[in-house]
């Protein structure tokens, strides 16, 4: 029973940082780079 509680607590703790990272600067930088890549790919496709 203690092992099950440990796994549950660990799973909850593992999910908390993901929610906190959504507001981090690295998240927004990666999102901006992804959008810039998509925009560049679209421009290349138009001129292809």
C-alpha positions in Angstrom: 0.0 0.0 0.0 2.8 2.4 0.8 4.4 1.8 -2.6 1.1 2.6 -4.3 0.9 5.9 -2.4 4.5 6.7 -3.3 3.8 6.2 -7.0 0.7 8.3 -6.8 2.5 11.1 -5.1 5.3 10.9 -7.6 2.9 11.1 -10.5 1.3 14.2 -9.0 4.7 15.8 -8.4 5.8 14.9 -12.0 2.8 16.7 -13.5 3.1 19.9 -11.5 6.3 21.2 -13.1 4.7 20.9 -16.6 1.9 23.3 -15.6 4.5 25.7 -14.2 6.7 25.6 -17.3 3.8 26.8 -19.6 4.6 30.3 -18.4 8.4 30.1 -18.6 10.4 32.2 -21.1 11.8 29.0 -22.6 8.3 27.8 -23.5 7.5 31.1 -25.3 10.8 31.1 -27.1 10.3 27.5 -28.4 6.8 28.4 -29.4 8.0 31.5 -31.3 10.7 29.4 -33.0 8.1 26.8 -34.0 5.8 29.5 -35.5 8.7 31.1 -37.3 9.7 27.8 -38.8 6.1 27.2 -40.0 6.0 30.7 -41.5 9.3 30.2 -43.3 8.1 26.8 -44.6 4.9 28.4 -45.9 6.9 31.2 -47.7 9.2 28.6 -49.3 6.2 26.6 -50.4 4.7 29.7 -52.1 7.8 30.4 -54.1 8.5 26.7 -55.0 
